[in-house]
Amino acid sequence: MTACSDPETLAQRTISRRGWLAGVMSWSCAAVGCGTWSARTHHVQAPVKGLPSPKMAPDAVSLDVVFLRLDASAEERLQGIWQEVNEQSIEIGSRRRLDANGVRAAVIHGELPADIARWADEAAARVRDDLMEQTGMAADVPSFVQKLQCRAGRAKELTVRPTRTEPISILRTIDGRVVGKTYTDAALCFQIRTYPKGDGSCRLRLTPEVQYGPFQSTFIVRDAALRRDYQRGRDSWEDLAIEASLVQRQVLMITGTPARMGVGDPFFWTETAAKTRERVLLLIRLAHTQLDERFAPELTEAASRAAENPL
């Protein structure tokens, strides 16, 4: 059973109000020129008794993920933000395919734009004051902050929209030709793969995917063992994968185009409980990598081999 389809996913990722505020404060800090993303970074923590925290694997990458919903009043400001970010970080052929399918992406190299920090603060206030927001019922795509740990080359699911009972039709443009398909009991997600490098940078690859229909029993082989698993039907769109290389604290920004169309429509536009339409803005920050080729080149080589042959 996958996270994208798991009915507990929404509860797991709709974090507490305190967690929302702490996460947003750390993101907003960059917009006002703070040296770090967390106000608590310079505090000396007293030793905590109990079991030690598990260590991250050498090829592990830590990502901070934020989903924001924006109403129509933010459209003009958002268009101005595209002048501040670097769309050239996305390969030109990929940008063209994404644009034809209603998706736009860029990398934020410097400080977080002030408008994005303000929108994050406003989202935190809504989560603090609105019970519907706290329970994830305010919209199909709730606002939330999430931390992900990824291993080199291994897929990690990021749910965008949990399973919906009503059918959903998704159109795609392939070489100028429009094709479509209708899905029932569909959930939308990204498969994230990370490829860390020894210089501290990391290449991210996000592949949009829809999982649909009932769970079915199947058998898979892993490590020379046969085991039963339960999976749903899935369609992944590798031609619409988003790739970008980030260094620590840089942010990958993804949303829909002004014209709602293609894959971008169900992924980056949502309906609220008040029956209004809002834009979804996805931000992914590279928080931490483990590799350093200056001191442990053998770990960098091992991570490269692991990425080429993921489990």
C-alpha positions, 0 to 999 in steps of 0.5 A: 500500500502506497503513501499516495493512496493510504487513507491515513496520509492526510492525517499524517501530513496535516501537522499541529498548529505549533509545527505549522508555525515553527515551519513557517517561521523558519521559511519566512526568516530567509525573506528578511535576511536571516543567516539561517532558516531556523531561529533556534539554530544557534541555541545550545540544546541540553542533552536529551536522555533516552534512545539516540536518534537514528543516524541518516544514511550517507546518501540521505537527503533532507527536504523541506516541503511546503504546500500553499494555496493562493486565491485570485488576489495573489495572481498579479504578485505571483506573476511578478515573482517569476521575474525574481526566480530562475526558470533557466534552471529547468532544461528548455525542452522540459519547460516547453513540455511542462508549459504545454501541460499547464505546469511552470517551475523555477529555482529560487537561488537567493532569499525567499521572495517577500510575497511568498513569505507573507503567503506562508504567514497567512496560511499559518494564521489560517491553520491556527484559527480555522478548524477546517484548515487544521483537519485538512478539510478546507480544500482538496489540497490542504496547506501543510509543511512536511519534511522528507528524507530520501535515499539516492535514486530511491523513489519517495512519494509526495502526495498532492491530492488524496484519493477522491471518490468522484471521477477525474479526467486528466488531459495531456499534450504530447507533441501537439496532440491532446489525449485524455483519460478518466480515473476513478478513486484517483490520488495525485502525487509526485515520485521524488528521486534525489541524486546527491553529489560530493560538492553538497549539491543535489539533483531532484527529479519529480515525476507526476503520477496518478494512482487509481482504482481498487487495491489488488494483490500482487507478488514482487521480488526483492532481495531474492525473496518473493512477497505479497503486496497490494497495489493500485493502478498507476500512470506515471508521466516521465515526459513531464518529470521536473529536474533541477539541481539545488545547493543547500537552502535553494528552493524548487518552486512549482505551480500551474500556468495562468491558463488551467489546463493539462496535468497542471489543472488537477495538480495545482488548482484546488476547490475549497469547501466554500466552492472557490478555486485556488492555486496550489504553490509547491516549494521544495527546499534542499535542507541537508545532504550528507556527502562530502567528497573532500573527506569521504570520496568513497561514500560519494562513489557508493552513493553514485552506485546506489543511485544507478541501482536503486532498490 
